[in-house]
Protein backbone atom coordinates (compact mmCIF):
# COMPACT_ATOMS: atom_id res chain seq x y z
CA UNK A 1 0.00 0.00 0.00
CA UNK A 2 1.45 3.35 -1.08
CA UNK A 3 -0.34 5.34 1.62
CA UNK A 4 -0.60 4.27 5.24
CA UNK A 5 -4.08 3.19 6.31
CA UNK A 6 -3.81 5.55 9.28
CA UNK A 7 -3.52 8.47 6.84
CA UNK A 8 -6.93 7.77 5.31
CA UNK A 9 -10.37 8.64 6.68
CA UNK A 10 -13.28 6.75 5.17
CA UNK A 11 -16.65 8.38 4.49
CA UNK A 12 -19.91 6.56 3.82
CA UNK A 13 -22.25 8.77 1.81
CA UNK A 14 -25.81 8.34 3.07
CA UNK A 15 -27.17 11.84 2.61
CA UNK A 16 -29.35 11.42 -0.48
CA UNK A 17 -33.09 11.92 -0.91
CA UNK A 18 -33.76 8.33 -1.91
CA UNK A 19 -36.14 9.74 -4.49
CA UNK A 20 -36.15 6.61 -6.67
CA UNK A 21 -37.10 4.62 -3.56
CA UNK A 22 -40.06 6.85 -2.80
CA UNK A 23 -38.14 9.16 -0.52
CA UNK A 24 -37.04 6.61 2.07
CA UNK A 25 -33.65 6.91 3.75
CA UNK A 26 -31.69 4.52 1.57
CA UNK A 27 -28.86 3.87 4.02
CA UNK A 28 -31.33 2.53 6.60
CA UNK A 29 -32.99 0.03 4.25
CA UNK A 30 -32.28 -3.54 5.29
CA UNK A 31 -30.10 -5.84 3.24
CA UNK A 32 -29.94 -9.37 4.69
CA UNK A 33 -31.33 -7.96 7.93
CA UNK A 34 -28.74 -5.20 8.30
CA UNK A 35 -29.01 -1.54 7.16
CA UNK A 36 -27.19 -0.85 3.89
CA UNK A 37 -25.07 1.83 5.54
CA UNK A 38 -23.78 -0.64 8.13
CA UNK A 39 -22.73 -3.04 5.38
CA UNK A 40 -20.72 -0.21 3.82
CA UNK A 41 -19.19 0.77 7.17
CA UNK A 42 -18.10 -2.77 7.97
CA UNK A 43 -16.61 -3.25 4.51
CA UNK A 44 -14.76 0.05 4.57
CA UNK A 45 -13.50 -0.05 8.16
CA UNK A 46 -10.57 -2.45 7.61
CA UNK A 47 -9.39 -0.36 4.64
CA UNK A 48 -9.03 2.99 6.45
CA UNK A 49 -7.81 4.48 9.73
CA UNK A 50 -11.00 6.33 10.70
CA UNK A 51 -14.62 6.38 9.51
CA UNK A 52 -17.36 9.00 9.25
CA UNK A 53 -20.89 9.02 7.88
CA UNK A 54 -22.55 11.73 5.82
CA UNK A 55 -26.31 11.80 6.49
CA UNK A 56 -29.00 14.48 6.44
CA UNK A 57 -31.84 12.85 8.40
CA UNK A 58 -32.35 10.16 11.03
CA UNK A 59 -29.05 11.31 12.49
CA UNK A 60 -29.52 9.51 15.80
CA UNK A 61 -29.95 6.19 13.99
CA UNK A 62 -26.75 6.75 12.06
CA UNK A 63 -24.89 7.84 15.20
CA UNK A 64 -25.99 4.60 16.86
CA UNK A 65 -23.74 2.81 14.37
CA UNK A 66 -20.80 4.12 16.37
CA UNK A 67 -19.16 6.66 14.09
CA UNK A 68 -19.26 10.47 13.72
CA UNK A 69 -22.11 11.71 11.50
CA UNK A 70 -21.87 14.94 9.51
CA UNK A 71 -24.74 16.46 7.49
CA UNK A 72 -24.27 18.50 4.33
CA UNK A 73 -23.38 22.11 5.02
CA UNK A 74 -25.47 23.12 2.00
CA UNK A 75 -29.30 22.87 2.01
CA UNK A 76 -31.71 20.89 -0.17
CA UNK A 77 -29.74 17.70 -0.75
CA UNK A 78 -27.37 19.00 -3.44
CA UNK A 79 -25.84 15.57 -4.06
CA UNK A 80 -22.74 13.45 -3.38
CA UNK A 81 -20.29 16.34 -3.81
CA UNK A 82 -21.87 18.12 -0.83
CA UNK A 83 -21.40 14.95 1.21
CA UNK A 84 -17.78 14.72 0.13
CA UNK A 85 -17.30 18.35 1.08
CA UNK A 86 -18.78 17.69 4.52
CA UNK A 87 -16.29 14.87 4.88
CA UNK A 88 -13.36 17.04 3.85
CA UNK A 89 -14.44 19.73 6.30
CA UNK A 90 -14.09 17.21 9.13
CA UNK A 91 -11.16 15.17 7.82
CA UNK A 92 -8.00 15.41 9.91
CA UNK A 93 -5.98 12.89 7.90
CA UNK A 94 -4.13 13.57 4.62
CA UNK A 95 -6.65 11.55 2.57
CA UNK A 96 -10.39 10.95 2.38
CA UNK A 97 -11.90 7.83 0.78
CA UNK A 98 -15.59 7.89 -0.12
CA UNK A 99 -18.12 5.15 -0.84
CA UNK A 100 -21.91 5.30 -1.22
CA UNK A 101 -24.21 3.55 1.24
CA UNK A 102 -26.04 1.65 -1.49
CA UNK A 103 -23.27 -0.64 -2.80
CA UNK A 104 -22.62 -3.21 -0.06
CA UNK A 105 -20.27 -5.49 -2.02
CA UNK A 106 -17.63 -3.02 -3.20
CA UNK A 107 -14.09 -4.46 -3.41
CA UNK A 108 -12.20 -5.27 -0.24
CA UNK A 109 -9.06 -3.79 -1.81
CA UNK A 110 -10.81 -0.66 -3.10
CA UNK A 111 -8.88 1.89 -1.03
CA UNK A 112 -5.54 0.14 -1.47
CA UNK A 113 -5.87 0.18 -5.24
CA UNK A 114 -7.07 3.78 -5.34
CA UNK A 115 -4.09 4.79 -3.20
CA UNK A 116 -1.76 3.00 -5.59
CA UNK A 117 -3.39 4.86 -8.47
CA UNK A 118 -2.78 8.23 -6.83
CA UNK A 119 0.85 7.29 -6.17
CA UNK A 120 1.43 6.05 -9.73
CA UNK A 121 0.60 9.40 -11.30
CA UNK A 122 1.66 11.54 -8.32
CA UNK A 123 -1.93 12.78 -8.41
CA UNK A 124 -4.43 14.39 -6.10
CA UNK A 125 -7.15 11.77 -6.30
CA UNK A 126 -8.23 8.49 -7.88
CA UNK A 127 -11.62 7.27 -9.08
CA UNK A 128 -12.85 3.73 -9.64
CA UNK A 129 -13.88 2.63 -13.12
CA UNK A 130 -15.57 -0.54 -14.32
CA UNK A 131 -15.43 -2.13 -17.74
CA UNK A 132 -18.58 -3.20 -19.56
CA UNK A 133 -18.66 -4.29 -23.17
CA UNK A 134 -15.16 -3.01 -23.77
CA UNK A 135 -16.00 0.47 -22.48
CA UNK A 136 -14.91 2.13 -19.27
CA UNK A 137 -17.53 3.58 -16.95
CA UNK A 138 -16.65 5.90 -14.07
CA UNK A 139 -17.86 5.18 -10.54
CA UNK A 140 -17.16 8.72 -9.29
CA UNK A 141 -18.43 8.33 -5.72
CA UNK A 142 -15.85 5.60 -5.16
CA UNK A 143 -12.79 7.77 -4.84
CA UNK A 144 -9.76 8.66 -2.79
CA UNK A 145 -8.73 12.30 -2.58
CA UNK A 146 -6.20 14.45 -0.83
CA UNK A 147 -7.75 16.49 1.97
CA UNK A 148 -6.04 19.51 0.43
CA UNK A 149 -8.71 19.48 -2.33
CA UNK A 150 -11.25 20.89 0.12
CA UNK A 151 -11.07 24.47 -1.14
CA UNK A 152 -11.30 23.36 -4.76
CA UNK A 153 -14.39 21.24 -4.05
CA UNK A 154 -15.96 23.96 -1.92
CA UNK A 155 -15.64 26.52 -4.72
CA UNK A 156 -17.02 24.03 -7.27
CA UNK A 157 -20.07 23.10 -5.19
CA UNK A 158 -20.83 26.65 -4.08
CA UNK A 159 -20.77 27.76 -7.73
CA UNK A 160 -23.85 25.58 -8.25
CA UNK A 161 -22.15 22.65 -9.94
CA UNK A 162 -23.34 19.19 -8.93
CA UNK A 163 -21.67 16.68 -11.29
CA UNK A 164 -19.29 14.48 -9.34
CA UNK A 165 -17.35 13.27 -12.37
CA UNK A 166 -16.90 16.77 -13.78
CA UNK A 167 -15.08 17.96 -10.69
CA UNK A 168 -12.95 14.82 -10.55
CA UNK A 169 -11.83 15.18 -14.14
CA UNK A 170 -10.63 18.71 -13.39
CA UNK A 171 -8.14 17.32 -10.85
CA UNK A 172 -5.00 15.24 -11.33
CA UNK A 173 -7.09 12.11 -11.07
CA UNK A 174 -6.04 8.50 -11.63
CA UNK A 175 -8.44 6.09 -13.30
CA UNK A 176 -8.35 2.75 -11.49
CA UNK A 177 -10.11 -0.03 -13.39
CA UNK A 178 -11.86 -2.84 -11.49
CA UNK A 179 -12.78 -5.91 -13.53
CA UNK A 180 -15.52 -7.15 -11.18
CA UNK A 181 -18.31 -4.78 -12.18
CA UNK A 182 -20.80 -6.85 -10.10
CA UNK A 183 -19.02 -5.58 -6.98
CA UNK A 184 -20.31 -2.12 -7.86
CA UNK A 185 -23.97 -3.14 -8.18
CA UNK A 186 -25.85 -0.35 -6.45
CA UNK A 187 -29.39 -0.06 -5.16
CA UNK A 188 -31.52 2.83 -6.39
CA UNK A 189 -34.98 1.26 -6.33
CA UNK A 190 -36.84 -1.22 -4.16
CA UNK A 191 -36.73 -3.68 -7.07
CA UNK A 192 -32.93 -3.42 -7.17
CA UNK A 193 -32.84 -3.97 -3.41
CA UNK A 194 -34.80 -7.18 -3.94
CA UNK A 195 -32.38 -8.21 -6.71
CA UNK A 196 -29.50 -7.62 -4.34
CA UNK A 197 -31.05 -9.98 -1.76
CA UNK A 198 -31.20 -12.75 -4.35
CA UNK A 199 -27.62 -12.11 -5.55
CA UNK A 200 -26.31 -12.35 -1.99
CA UNK A 201 -28.00 -15.57 -0.93
C-alpha positions as CSV (number, residue, x, y, z in Angstrom):
1,X,0.0,0.0,0.0
2,X,1.4,3.3,-1.1
3,X,-0.3,5.3,1.6
4,X,-0.6,4.3,5.2
5,X,-4.1,3.2,6.3
6,X,-3.8,5.6,9.3
7,X,-3.5,8.5,6.8
8,X,-6.9,7.8,5.3
9,X,-10.4,8.6,6.7
10,X,-13.3,6.7,5.2
11,X,-16.6,8.4,4.5
12,X,-19.9,6.6,3.8
13,X,-22.2,8.8,1.8
14,X,-25.8,8.3,3.1
15,X,-27.2,11.8,2.6
16,X,-29.3,11.4,-0.5
17,X,-33.1,11.9,-0.9
18,X,-33.8,8.3,-1.9
19,X,-36.1,9.7,-4.5
20,X,-36.2,6.6,-6.7
21,X,-37.1,4.6,-3.6
22,X,-40.1,6.8,-2.8
23,X,-38.1,9.2,-0.5
24,X,-37.0,6.6,2.1
25,X,-33.6,6.9,3.8
26,X,-31.7,4.5,1.6
27,X,-28.9,3.9,4.0
28,X,-31.3,2.5,6.6
29,X,-33.0,0.0,4.2
30,X,-32.3,-3.5,5.3
31,X,-30.1,-5.8,3.2
32,X,-29.9,-9.4,4.7
33,X,-31.3,-8.0,7.9
34,X,-28.7,-5.2,8.3
35,X,-29.0,-1.5,7.2
36,X,-27.2,-0.9,3.9
37,X,-25.1,1.8,5.5
38,X,-23.8,-0.6,8.1
39,X,-22.7,-3.0,5.4
40,X,-20.7,-0.2,3.8
41,X,-19.2,0.8,7.2
42,X,-18.1,-2.8,8.0
43,X,-16.6,-3.3,4.5
44,X,-14.8,0.1,4.6
45,X,-13.5,0.0,8.2
46,X,-10.6,-2.5,7.6
47,X,-9.4,-0.4,4.6
48,X,-9.0,3.0,6.5
49,X,-7.8,4.5,9.7
50,X,-11.0,6.3,10.7
51,X,-14.6,6.4,9.5
52,X,-17.4,9.0,9.2
53,X,-20.9,9.0,7.9
54,X,-22.5,11.7,5.8
55,X,-26.3,11.8,6.5
56,X,-29.0,14.5,6.4
57,X,-31.8,12.9,8.4
58,X,-32.4,10.2,11.0
59,X,-29.0,11.3,12.5
60,X,-29.5,9.5,15.8
61,X,-29.9,6.2,14.0
62,X,-26.7,6.7,12.1
63,X,-24.9,7.8,15.2
64,X,-26.0,4.6,16.9
65,X,-23.7,2.8,14.4
66,X,-20.8,4.1,16.4
67,X,-19.2,6.7,14.1
68,X,-19.3,10.5,13.7
69,X,-22.1,11.7,11.5
70,X,-21.9,14.9,9.5
71,X,-24.7,16.5,7.5
72,X,-24.3,18.5,4.3
73,X,-23.4,22.1,5.0
74,X,-25.5,23.1,2.0
75,X,-29.3,22.9,2.0
76,X,-31.7,20.9,-0.2
77,X,-29.7,17.7,-0.8
78,X,-27.4,19.0,-3.4
79,X,-25.8,15.6,-4.1
80,X,-22.7,13.5,-3.4
81,X,-20.3,16.3,-3.8
82,X,-21.9,18.1,-0.8
83,X,-21.4,15.0,1.2
84,X,-17.8,14.7,0.1
85,X,-17.3,18.4,1.1
86,X,-18.8,17.7,4.5
87,X,-16.3,14.9,4.9
88,X,-13.4,17.0,3.9
89,X,-14.4,19.7,6.3
90,X,-14.1,17.2,9.1
91,X,-11.2,15.2,7.8
92,X,-8.0,15.4,9.9
93,X,-6.0,12.9,7.9
94,X,-4.1,13.6,4.6
95,X,-6.6,11.6,2.6
96,X,-10.4,11.0,2.4
97,X,-11.9,7.8,0.8
98,X,-15.6,7.9,-0.1
99,X,-18.1,5.2,-0.8
100,X,-21.9,5.3,-1.2
101,X,-24.2,3.6,1.2
102,X,-26.0,1.7,-1.5
103,X,-23.3,-0.6,-2.8
104,X,-22.6,-3.2,-0.1
105,X,-20.3,-5.5,-2.0
106,X,-17.6,-3.0,-3.2
107,X,-14.1,-4.5,-3.4
108,X,-12.2,-5.3,-0.2
109,X,-9.1,-3.8,-1.8
110,X,-10.8,-0.7,-3.1
111,X,-8.9,1.9,-1.0
112,X,-5.5,0.1,-1.5
113,X,-5.9,0.2,-5.2
114,X,-7.1,3.8,-5.3
115,X,-4.1,4.8,-3.2
116,X,-1.8,3.0,-5.6
117,X,-3.4,4.9,-8.5
118,X,-2.8,8.2,-6.8
119,X,0.8,7.3,-6.2
120,X,1.4,6.1,-9.7
121,X,0.6,9.4,-11.3
122,X,1.7,11.5,-8.3
123,X,-1.9,12.8,-8.4
124,X,-4.4,14.4,-6.1
125,X,-7.2,11.8,-6.3
126,X,-8.2,8.5,-7.9
127,X,-11.6,7.3,-9.1
128,X,-12.9,3.7,-9.6
129,X,-13.9,2.6,-13.1
130,X,-15.6,-0.5,-14.3
131,X,-15.4,-2.1,-17.7
132,X,-18.6,-3.2,-19.6
133,X,-18.7,-4.3,-23.2
134,X,-15.2,-3.0,-23.8
135,X,-16.0,0.5,-22.5
136,X,-14.9,2.1,-19.3
137,X,-17.5,3.6,-17.0
138,X,-16.7,5.9,-14.1
139,X,-17.9,5.2,-10.5
140,X,-17.2,8.7,-9.3
141,X,-18.4,8.3,-5.7
142,X,-15.8,5.6,-5.2
143,X,-12.8,7.8,-4.8
144,X,-9.8,8.7,-2.8
145,X,-8.7,12.3,-2.6
146,X,-6.2,14.5,-0.8
147,X,-7.8,16.5,2.0
148,X,-6.0,19.5,0.4
149,X,-8.7,19.5,-2.3
150,X,-11.2,20.9,0.1
151,X,-11.1,24.5,-1.1
152,X,-11.3,23.4,-4.8
153,X,-14.4,21.2,-4.1
154,X,-16.0,24.0,-1.9
155,X,-15.6,26.5,-4.7
156,X,-17.0,24.0,-7.3
157,X,-20.1,23.1,-5.2
158,X,-20.8,26.6,-4.1
159,X,-20.8,27.8,-7.7
160,X,-23.9,25.6,-8.2
161,X,-22.1,22.6,-9.9
162,X,-23.3,19.2,-8.9
163,X,-21.7,16.7,-11.3
164,X,-19.3,14.5,-9.3
165,X,-17.3,13.3,-12.4
166,X,-16.9,16.8,-13.8
167,X,-15.1,18.0,-10.7
168,X,-13.0,14.8,-10.5
169,X,-11.8,15.2,-14.1
170,X,-10.6,18.7,-13.4
171,X,-8.1,17.3,-10.8
172,X,-5.0,15.2,-11.3
173,X,-7.1,12.1,-11.1
174,X,-6.0,8.5,-11.6
175,X,-8.4,6.1,-13.3
176,X,-8.4,2.7,-11.5
177,X,-10.1,0.0,-13.4
178,X,-11.9,-2.8,-11.5
179,X,-12.8,-5.9,-13.5
180,X,-15.5,-7.1,-11.2
181,X,-18.3,-4.8,-12.2
182,X,-20.8,-6.9,-10.1
183,X,-19.0,-5.6,-7.0
184,X,-20.3,-2.1,-7.9
185,X,-24.0,-3.1,-8.2
186,X,-25.8,-0.3,-6.4
187,X,-29.4,-0.1,-5.2
188,X,-31.5,2.8,-6.4
189,X,-35.0,1.3,-6.3
190,X,-36.8,-1.2,-4.2
191,X,-36.7,-3.7,-7.1
192,X,-32.9,-3.4,-7.2
193,X,-32.8,-4.0,-3.4
194,X,-34.8,-7.2,-3.9
195,X,-32.4,-8.2,-6.7
196,X,-29.5,-7.6,-4.3
197,X,-31.0,-10.0,-1.8
198,X,-31.2,-12.8,-4.4
199,X,-27.6,-12.1,-5.5
200,X,-26.3,-12.3,-2.0
201,X,-28.0,-15.6,-0.9
